[in-house]
Amino acid sequence: MGIGVWLGTGIIAAVIARFIPFRRGSRRLVEWTVAVITALLAGLIATALDFGGWNEPDWRAGLFTFAAALAVVGWMRAAPGLVGRA
């Protein structure tokens, strides 16, 4: 159940990032993939920090994974030369 929260927050972060026009390019699939993978990794970190877990939903883990996914997508747009070509 907690993994579902992590996955959901990664998807929500990717959807919100598509509404922000700053340097929005044609890398839609890359942004979605990176947001979901980042949310899953942040969920594992949240589990290690003992808020939430992979089988129990927790709002703190959801907020942490959402912020991490949105931050990574923003970083991808702010530093396009470091991540790849647009």
DSSP file (Angstrom, degrees, kcal/mol; ACC not computed):
  #  RESIDUE AA STRUCTURE BP1 BP2  ACC     N-H-->O    O-->H-N    N-H-->O    O-->H-N    TCO  KAPPA ALPHA  PHI   PSI    X-CA   Y-CA   Z-CA
    1    1 A M     >        0   0    0      0, 0.0     4,-1.4     0, 0.0    54,-0.2   0.000 360.0 360.0 360.0 -39.3    0.0    0.0    0.0
    2    2 A G  H  >  +     0   0    0     52,-0.5     4,-2.2     1,-0.2    53,-0.2   0.862 360.0  56.7 -65.4 -35.6    2.9    2.4    0.7
    3    3 A I  H  > S+     0   0    0     51,-1.6     4,-2.8     1,-0.2    -1,-0.2   0.860 102.8  56.0 -63.7 -34.2    4.4    1.7   -2.6
    4    4 A G  H  > S+     0   0    0     50,-0.2     4,-2.6     2,-0.2    -1,-0.2   0.885 106.1  50.1 -63.6 -38.9    1.1    2.8   -4.2
    5    5 A V  H  X S+     0   0    0     -4,-1.4     4,-2.6     2,-0.2    -2,-0.2   0.924 111.6  48.3 -64.2 -44.2    1.4    6.1   -2.4
    6    6 A W  H  X S+     0   0    0     -4,-2.2     4,-1.9     2,-0.2    -2,-0.2   0.933 113.7  46.2 -61.7 -46.3    5.0    6.5   -3.7
    7    7 A L  H  X S+     0   0    0     -4,-2.8     4,-2.0     1,-0.2    -2,-0.2   0.912 113.0  50.7 -62.8 -43.0    4.0    5.6   -7.2
    8    8 A G  H  X S+     0   0    0     -4,-2.6     4,-2.6     1,-0.2    -2,-0.2   0.898 109.1  49.7 -63.1 -42.1    1.0    7.9   -7.1
    9    9 A T  H  X S+     0   0    0     -4,-2.6     4,-2.3     1,-0.2    -1,-0.2   0.853 109.3  52.7 -68.5 -32.5    3.0   10.9   -5.8
   10   10 A G  H  X S+     0   0    0     -4,-1.9     4,-1.9    -5,-0.2    -1,-0.2   0.905 111.7  45.8 -65.7 -40.7    5.5   10.4   -8.6
   11   11 A I  H  X S+     0   0    0     -4,-2.0     4,-2.3     2,-0.2    -2,-0.2   0.912 112.6  50.1 -68.0 -42.6    2.8   10.4  -11.2
   12   12 A I  H  X S+     0   0    0     -4,-2.6     4,-2.6     1,-0.2     5,-0.2   0.903 109.6  51.7 -63.1 -40.5    1.1   13.5   -9.6
   13   13 A A  H  X S+     0   0    0     -4,-2.3     4,-2.2     1,-0.2    -1,-0.2   0.897 110.2  48.8 -62.3 -40.2    4.5   15.3   -9.6
   14   14 A A  H  X S+     0   0    0     -4,-1.9     4,-1.2     2,-0.2    -2,-0.2   0.885 111.5  49.6 -67.3 -38.2    5.0   14.5  -13.3
   15   15 A V  H  X S+     0   0    0     -4,-2.3     4,-0.7     2,-0.2     3,-0.4   0.932 112.3  47.0 -66.2 -45.3    1.5   15.7  -14.1
   16   16 A I  H >X S+     0   0    0     -4,-2.6     3,-1.1     1,-0.2     4,-0.6   0.890 108.3  56.4 -63.7 -38.9    2.0   19.0  -12.2
   17   17 A A  H >< S+     0   0    0     -4,-2.2     3,-0.6     1,-0.3    -1,-0.2   0.807  99.3  60.5 -63.9 -28.7    5.4   19.5  -13.9
   18   18 A R  H 3< S+     0   0    0     -4,-1.2    -1,-0.3    -3,-0.4    -2,-0.2   0.742 100.6  55.1 -70.8 -21.5    3.7   19.3  -17.3
   19   19 A F  H << S+     0   0    0     -3,-1.1    -1,-0.2    -4,-0.7    -2,-0.2   0.652  89.0  85.8 -83.5 -15.8    1.6   22.3  -16.4
   20   20 A I    <<  -     0   0    0     -3,-0.6    -1,-0.0    -4,-0.6    -4,-0.0  -0.775  66.3-160.4 -88.3 117.0    4.7   24.4  -15.6
   21   21 A P    >   +     0   0    0      0, 0.0     3,-1.8     0, 0.0     2,-0.3   0.608  48.7 121.9 -78.5 -10.3    5.8   25.9  -18.9
   22   22 A F  T 3  S-     0   0    0      1,-0.3     3,-0.1     3,-0.0    -2,-0.1  -0.358  99.3 -24.9 -60.6 113.8    9.4   26.8  -17.9
   23   23 A R  T 3  S+     0   0    0     -2,-0.3     2,-0.6     1,-0.2    -1,-0.3   0.778  86.0 171.8  52.7  33.9   11.7   24.9  -20.3
   24   24 A R    <   +     0   0    0     -3,-1.8    -1,-0.2     2,-0.1     2,-0.1  -0.624  11.0 171.7 -73.3 121.3    9.0   22.3  -21.1
   25   25 A G        -     0   0    0     -2,-0.6     3,-0.1    -3,-0.1    -1,-0.1  -0.208  49.4 -81.0-114.3-156.8   10.4   20.3  -23.9
   26   26 A S  S    S+     0   0    0     60,-0.7     2,-0.6     1,-0.2     3,-0.4   0.226  95.7 101.8 -96.9  13.6    9.6   17.1  -25.8
   27   27 A R     >  +     0   0    0      1,-0.2     4,-2.4     2,-0.1     5,-0.2  -0.223  37.5 137.0 -92.1  45.9   11.1   14.8  -23.1
   28   28 A R  H  > S+     0   0    0     -2,-0.6     4,-2.3     1,-0.2    -1,-0.2   0.913  70.3  46.8 -60.2 -47.3    7.7   13.9  -21.6
   29   29 A L  H  > S+     0   0    0     -3,-0.4     4,-2.4     1,-0.2    -1,-0.2   0.876 111.8  51.6 -65.2 -37.6    8.5   10.2  -21.2
   30   30 A V  H  > S+     0   0    0      2,-0.2     4,-2.7     1,-0.2     5,-0.2   0.921 110.3  48.9 -65.2 -43.4   11.8   10.9  -19.7
   31   31 A E  H  X S+     0   0    0     -4,-2.4     4,-2.4     2,-0.2    -2,-0.2   0.921 112.5  47.9 -62.4 -44.1   10.3   13.3  -17.1
   32   32 A W  H  X S+     0   0    0     -4,-2.3     4,-2.2     2,-0.2     5,-0.2   0.929 113.9  46.9 -62.1 -45.6    7.6   10.8  -16.2
   33   33 A T  H  X S+     0   0    0     -4,-2.4     4,-2.5     1,-0.2     5,-0.2   0.927 113.8  46.7 -64.2 -45.8   10.1    7.9  -15.8
   34   34 A V  H  X S+     0   0    0     -4,-2.7     4,-2.5     1,-0.2    -1,-0.2   0.889 111.7  51.9 -65.1 -39.1   12.5   10.0  -13.8
   35   35 A A  H  X S+     0   0    0     -4,-2.4     4,-2.1    -5,-0.2    -1,-0.2   0.913 112.9  44.2 -64.1 -43.0    9.7   11.3  -11.5
   36   36 A V  H  X S+     0   0    0     -4,-2.2     4,-2.2     2,-0.2    -2,-0.2   0.921 115.0  47.4 -70.0 -43.3    8.4    7.8  -10.8
   37   37 A I  H  X S+     0   0    0     -4,-2.5     4,-2.4     1,-0.2    -2,-0.2   0.909 112.9  49.7 -64.7 -40.9   11.8    6.3  -10.2
   38   38 A T  H  X S+     0   0    0     -4,-2.5     4,-2.8    -5,-0.2     5,-0.2   0.905 109.5  51.5 -63.1 -41.3   12.8    9.2   -7.9
   39   39 A A  H  X S+     0   0    0     -4,-2.1     4,-1.9     1,-0.2    -2,-0.2   0.900 110.4  48.8 -63.4 -39.8    9.5    8.8   -6.0
   40   40 A L  H  X S+     0   0    0     -4,-2.2     4,-1.6     2,-0.2    -2,-0.2   0.910 113.2  46.4 -66.7 -41.2   10.2    5.1   -5.5
   41   41 A L  H  X S+     0   0    0     -4,-2.4     4,-1.9     1,-0.2    -2,-0.2   0.899 111.9  50.9 -66.8 -39.7   13.8    5.7   -4.3
   42   42 A A  H  X S+     0   0    0     -4,-2.8     4,-2.6     1,-0.2    -1,-0.2   0.845 106.1  56.8 -66.0 -32.1   12.6    8.5   -2.0
   43   43 A G  H  X S+     0   0    0     -4,-1.9     4,-2.1     2,-0.2    -1,-0.2   0.886 105.2  50.4 -64.8 -38.1   10.1    6.1   -0.6
   44   44 A L  H  X S+     0   0    0     -4,-1.6     4,-2.0     2,-0.2    -2,-0.2   0.889 110.9  48.9 -65.6 -38.1   12.8    3.7    0.3
   45   45 A I  H  X S+     0   0    0     -4,-1.9     4,-1.9     2,-0.2    -2,-0.2   0.903 109.3  52.8 -66.4 -40.2   14.7    6.5    2.0
   46   46 A A  H  <>S+     0   0    0     -4,-2.6     5,-2.3     1,-0.2     4,-0.2   0.879 108.1  51.2 -62.2 -37.4   11.5    7.4    3.9
   47   47 A T  H ><5S+     0   0    0     -4,-2.1     3,-1.2     1,-0.2    -1,-0.2   0.911 108.9  50.4 -64.6 -41.9   11.2    3.8    5.0
   48   48 A A  H 3<5S+     0   0    0     -4,-2.0    -2,-0.2     1,-0.3    -1,-0.2   0.833 108.7  52.3 -65.2 -31.3   14.8    4.0    6.3
   49   49 A L  T 3<5S-     0   0    0     -4,-1.9    -1,-0.3     2,-0.2    -2,-0.2   0.451 117.9-118.3 -83.2  -0.3   14.0    7.2    8.1
   50   50 A D  T < 5S+     0   0    0     -3,-1.2     2,-0.5    -4,-0.2    -3,-0.2   0.816  76.0 120.7  67.7  36.3   11.0    5.4    9.7
   51   51 A F  S   <S-     0   0    0     -5,-2.3    -1,-0.2     7,-0.1    -2,-0.2  -0.908  82.8 -22.5-123.9 108.2    8.1    7.4    8.4
   52   52 A G  S    S-     0   0    0     -2,-0.5     2,-0.3     5,-0.1    -2,-0.1  -0.353  71.1-138.6  87.0-174.5    5.9    5.1    6.4
   53   53 A G        -     0   0    0      3,-1.3     3,-0.4    -2,-0.1     5,-0.1  -0.962  31.9 -87.0-169.2 176.5    6.9    1.9    4.9
   54   54 A W  S    S+     0   0    0     -2,-0.3   -51,-1.6     1,-0.2   -52,-0.5   0.731 126.1  35.5 -72.5 -19.2    6.5   -0.1    1.7
   55   55 A N  S    S+     0   0    0    -54,-0.2    -1,-0.2   -53,-0.2    -3,-0.0   0.399 112.5  59.9-115.3   3.1    3.3   -1.8    3.1
   56   56 A E  S    S-     0   0    0     -3,-0.4    -3,-1.3   -55,-0.1     2,-0.2  -0.985  77.4-130.1-133.3 125.4    1.7    1.1    5.1
   57   57 A P        +     0   0    0      0, 0.0     2,-0.4     0, 0.0    -5,-0.1  -0.489  28.5 177.9 -73.7 140.1    0.7    4.4    3.7
   58   58 A D     >  -     0   0    0     -2,-0.2     4,-2.0   -56,-0.1     5,-0.1  -0.994  31.9-139.6-143.0 134.9    1.9    7.5    5.5
   59   59 A W  H  > S+     0   0    0     -2,-0.4     4,-2.5     1,-0.2     5,-0.2   0.825 103.4  57.6 -65.9 -30.6    1.3   11.1    4.6
   60   60 A R  H  > S+     0   0    0      2,-0.2     4,-2.2     1,-0.2    -1,-0.2   0.910 108.0  46.1 -66.5 -41.3    4.9   12.1    5.5
   61   61 A A  H  > S+     0   0    0      2,-0.2     4,-2.7     1,-0.2     5,-0.2   0.892 112.2  52.2 -66.7 -38.8    6.3    9.6    3.1
   62   62 A G  H  X S+     0   0    0     -4,-2.0     4,-2.2     2,-0.2    -2,-0.2   0.917 111.3  45.9 -62.7 -43.7    3.9   10.8    0.4
   63   63 A L  H  X S+     0   0    0     -4,-2.5     4,-2.4     2,-0.2    -2,-0.2   0.891 113.4  50.2 -65.8 -39.9    4.9   14.4    0.9
   64   64 A F  H  X S+     0   0    0     -4,-2.2     4,-2.2     2,-0.2    -2,-0.2   0.920 113.0  44.8 -64.6 -45.3    8.6   13.4    0.9
   65   65 A T  H  X S+     0   0    0     -4,-2.7     4,-2.4     2,-0.2     5,-0.2   0.878 112.9  51.6 -69.0 -37.0    8.3   11.4   -2.3
   66   66 A F  H  X S+     0   0    0     -4,-2.2     4,-2.5    -5,-0.2     5,-0.2   0.939 111.7  46.5 -63.1 -47.2    6.3   14.1   -4.0
   67   67 A A  H  X S+     0   0    0     -4,-2.4     4,-2.2     1,-0.2    -2,-0.2   0.897 113.1  49.4 -63.6 -40.6    8.8   16.8   -3.1
   68   68 A A  H  X S+     0   0    0     -4,-2.2     4,-2.1     2,-0.2    -1,-0.2   0.925 112.5  46.9 -65.6 -44.0   11.7   14.7   -4.3
   69   69 A A  H  X S+     0   0    0     -4,-2.4     4,-2.0     1,-0.2    -2,-0.2   0.917 114.3  46.8 -65.1 -43.1   10.1   13.8   -7.6
   70   70 A L  H  X S+     0   0    0     -4,-2.5     4,-2.2     1,-0.2    -1,-0.2   0.875 111.5  52.3 -67.2 -36.4    9.1   17.4   -8.3
   71   71 A A  H  X S+     0   0    0     -4,-2.2     4,-2.3    -5,-0.2    -1,-0.2   0.894 109.4  48.7 -65.8 -39.9   12.6   18.6   -7.4
   72   72 A V  H  X S+     0   0    0     -4,-2.1     4,-2.2     2,-0.2    -2,-0.2   0.897 111.2  49.0 -69.7 -39.1   14.3   16.2   -9.7
   73   73 A V  H  X S+     0   0    0     -4,-2.0     4,-1.7     2,-0.2    -1,-0.2   0.908 112.4  49.3 -65.5 -39.8   12.0   17.1  -12.6
   74   74 A G  H  X S+     0   0    0     -4,-2.2     4,-2.3     1,-0.2    -2,-0.2   0.892 110.0  51.0 -64.0 -39.5   12.7   20.8  -11.9
   75   75 A W  H  X S+     0   0    0     -4,-2.3     4,-2.1     1,-0.2    -2,-0.2   0.886 106.3  55.2 -64.4 -38.5   16.5   20.1  -11.8
   76   76 A M  H  < S+     0   0    0     -4,-2.2     7,-0.2     1,-0.2    -1,-0.2   0.886 112.6  42.7 -61.2 -38.6   16.2   18.3  -15.2
   77   77 A R  H  < S+     0   0    0     -4,-1.7    -2,-0.2     1,-0.2    -1,-0.2   0.855 114.0  50.1 -76.8 -34.9   14.7   21.4  -16.7
   78   78 A A  H  < S+     0   0    0     -4,-2.3    -2,-0.2     1,-0.3    -1,-0.2   0.812 121.7  32.6 -74.9 -29.0   17.0   23.9  -15.0
   79   79 A A    >X  +     0   0    0     -4,-2.1     4,-1.0    -5,-0.2     3,-0.9  -0.580  67.9 158.6-125.8  68.3   20.2   22.0  -16.0
   80   80 A P  H 3> S+     0   0    0      0, 0.0     4,-2.3     0, 0.0    -1,-0.1   0.788  71.7  60.2 -66.6 -26.0   19.3   20.5  -19.4
   81   81 A G  H 34 S+     0   0    0      1,-0.2     4,-0.1     2,-0.2    -2,-0.1   0.783 103.9  50.9 -70.6 -25.8   23.0   20.1  -20.4
   82   82 A L  H <4 S+     0   0    0     -3,-0.9    -1,-0.2     1,-0.1     3,-0.1   0.771 118.4  35.5 -81.1 -26.0   23.7   17.9  -17.5
   83   83 A V  H  < S-     0   0    0     -4,-1.0     2,-0.3     1,-0.4    -2,-0.2   0.833 121.4 -74.4 -98.1 -38.7   20.8   15.5  -18.1
   84   84 A G     <  -     0   0    0     -4,-2.3    -1,-0.4    -5,-0.2     2,-0.3  -0.935  58.2 -53.4 160.2 177.4   20.6   15.3  -21.9
   85   85 A R              0   0    0     -2,-0.3    -4,-0.1     1,-0.1    -3,-0.0  -0.598 360.0 360.0 -84.3 143.3   19.6   17.1  -24.9
   86   86 A A              0   0    0     -2,-0.3   -60,-0.7   -61,-0.0    -1,-0.1   0.441 360.0 360.0 -80.0 360.0   16.0   18.5  -25.2
